[in-house]
Amino acid sequence: MNDLSNLNEPKSIQAIWADTRAASFTMASEPLTCSLLRTLAASKPGGRFLELGSGTGLSTAWLLDGMNSNARLTTVDNDESLLSILRNNLGEDPRLTVVCADGDEFLRSLNGQYFDFIFADTWSGKYRFLEEALDLLAPSGLYVIDDMLPQPNWPEGHAEKVASLIATLEQLKGFRVTKLSWASGVVLTTKL
């Protein structure tokens, strides 16, 4: 079995990758993680999805590819130049809401709302405001993070932050957690 063969990428991926490389953006989610996101998204028909850390829209495209026509995705990033790439390639999708905002402030604004799926691909909702992000999960909702295995772009001391985050997730009450030492390192969490 070859994990990377026949991924059946969403139609928009090649254009998004070209724009991503042209923008010199090097923190995009990798294809295996994105493929998993698409499969998990398909398990939440009509679901409400939240992506924290849109980047140029690579993972957004995969999430949309897994979602059905009744599902809705809100994606948030604080970099308008990256979001312009996302909008140029995915902005016509009526299921998508693109928000340019500080992730911490955006999370604080969501009090009382619930999501069936949260992909936290930035510090907000992952290393900061984790409890607030988890509070937004509906029962049986999925919380997904990646980049839990060592990455070449990690700053000094980041490995300790990753270890602390994983330890926190492992001790959550009312959740089930699965760690995958695969792709960039993925953690799946579901709320009971």
C-alpha positions in Angstrom: 0.0 0.0 0.0 1.3 3.5 -0.9 -0.4 6.2 1.1 0.3 8.8 -1.6 -1.0 7.0 -4.6 -4.5 7.8 -6.0 -5.3 10.5 -3.5 -7.9 11.9 -6.0 -7.1 15.5 -5.1 -9.9 18.1 -5.3 -10.0 19.9 -8.7 -8.7 23.2 -7.2 -5.6 21.8 -5.5 -3.1 22.2 -8.4 -4.1 25.9 -8.8 -3.9 26.5 -5.0 -0.5 24.8 -4.9 0.8 27.0 -7.7 -0.4 30.1 -5.9 1.0 28.9 -2.6 4.4 28.4 -4.1 4.3 31.8 -5.8 3.5 33.3 -2.4 6.4 31.4 -0.8 4.0 30.1 1.9 5.7 27.0 3.5 3.3 26.1 6.2 0.6 24.3 4.2 -0.9 21.1 5.4 0.4 18.1 3.7 -1.6 15.9 1.4 -2.0 12.9 3.7 -3.4 15.0 6.5 -5.7 16.7 4.0 -6.9 13.4 2.6 -7.8 12.3 6.2 -9.6 15.6 6.7 -11.7 14.9 3.6 -12.7 11.4 4.8 -13.5 12.6 8.3 -15.6 15.5 6.9 -17.7 13.1 4.9 -18.7 11.5 8.2 -20.5 14.7 9.3 -23.3 15.2 6.7 -25.0 18.6 7.3 -22.3 19.4 9.8 -20.9 22.8 10.9 -17.2 22.9 10.4 -14.6 25.4 11.7 -11.0 25.7 10.4 -8.6 27.8 12.4 -5.6 28.7 10.3 -6.8 28.8 6.6 -3.5 29.5 5.0 -3.9 29.5 1.3 -6.8 27.1 1.4 -5.2 23.7 0.7 -6.8 22.0 3.7 -10.0 24.0 3.1 -10.3 22.5 -0.4 -10.0 19.0 1.0 -12.6 19.7 3.8 -15.0 21.1 1.2 -14.4 18.0 -1.0 -15.6 15.8 1.8 -18.6 17.9 3.0 -22.0 17.3 1.6 -24.2 20.1 0.2 -25.9 20.9 3.5 -22.7 21.3 5.5 -21.1 24.7 6.2 -17.4 25.6 6.8 -16.1 28.8 8.4 -12.4 29.2 7.9 -10.4 31.8 9.8 -6.9 33.4 9.2 -5.3 36.7 10.1 -3.3 37.0 6.8 -5.4 38.7 4.1 -2.8 38.0 1.4 -3.1 34.2 2.0 -6.9 34.4 2.2 -6.9 36.1 -1.2 -5.4 32.9 -2.7 -8.1 30.9 -0.9 -10.9 33.2 -2.1 -9.6 33.2 -5.7 -9.7 29.4 -5.8 -12.6 28.5 -3.5 -14.6 31.7 -2.9 -17.5 30.7 -5.1 -18.5 27.8 -2.9 -21.7 28.7 -1.1 -20.9 26.4 1.8 -17.8 28.5 2.7 -17.5 31.5 4.9 -14.0 33.1 4.9 -13.1 35.3 7.9 -10.0 37.5 8.2 -9.5 37.9 12.0 -7.3 37.2 14.9 -8.0 33.6 15.8 -8.0 34.3 19.6 -10.6 37.1 19.3 -12.6 35.0 16.8 -12.8 32.1 19.2 -13.9 34.4 22.0 -16.7 35.7 19.8 -18.2 32.2 19.3 -19.6 31.8 22.8 -22.7 29.6 22.6 -22.1 28.3 19.1 -21.3 24.6 18.3 -19.4 22.9 15.6 -19.4 19.2 14.5 -15.8 19.4 13.3 -12.9 21.7 14.2 -9.5 21.6 12.5 -7.1 23.7 14.5 -4.1 24.4 12.3 -2.7 27.5 14.1 -1.9 28.5 17.6 -5.4 29.7 18.3 -7.6 26.8 19.4 -4.5 24.6 19.8 -1.7 26.1 21.9 -3.9 29.1 23.0 -7.6 28.9 23.8 -7.7 25.1 23.6 -10.4 24.9 26.3 -12.5 27.5 24.4 -12.1 25.5 21.1 -13.1 22.2 22.8 -16.1 23.9 24.4 -17.3 24.7 20.8 -17.6 21.0 19.9 -21.0 19.5 19.7 -21.5 16.0 21.2 -19.6 13.5 19.0 -17.8 16.4 17.4 -14.3 16.0 16.1 -11.3 18.1 17.0 -8.3 17.5 14.7 -4.8 18.9 14.9 -1.7 18.1 12.9 2.1 18.9 12.9 2.6 16.9 16.1 5.7 15.2 14.8 8.9 17.2 14.6 8.9 19.7 11.7 11.9 21.5 10.2 10.2 24.9 10.7 9.6 24.5 14.5 11.1 27.4 16.5 13.4 26.8 19.4 11.4 25.3 22.3 8.4 24.2 20.3 8.9 20.5 20.9 8.1 21.2 24.6 4.8 23.0 23.6 3.8 20.0 21.5 4.5 17.5 24.3 2.5 19.6 26.8 -0.4 19.9 24.4 -0.5 16.2 23.8 -0.3 15.5 27.5 -3.2 17.9 28.1 -5.3 16.2 25.4 -4.5 12.7 26.8 -6.0 13.7 30.2 -9.2 15.2 29.0 -12.4 14.1 30.7 -15.4 13.5 28.4 -13.3 13.0 25.3 -11.6 10.2 23.4 -8.2 10.8 21.8 -6.3 9.0 19.1 -2.7 9.9 18.2 -1.4 9.0 14.8 2.4 9.0 14.2 1.7 9.4 10.5 1.9 12.2 8.0 2.9 15.3 10.0 1.5 13.7 13.3 -2.2 13.9 13.7 -4.4 13.9 16.9 -8.1 13.1 16.6 -10.3 14.0 19.5 -14.0 13.4 19.8 -16.4 14.7 22.5 -18.6 12.2 24.3 
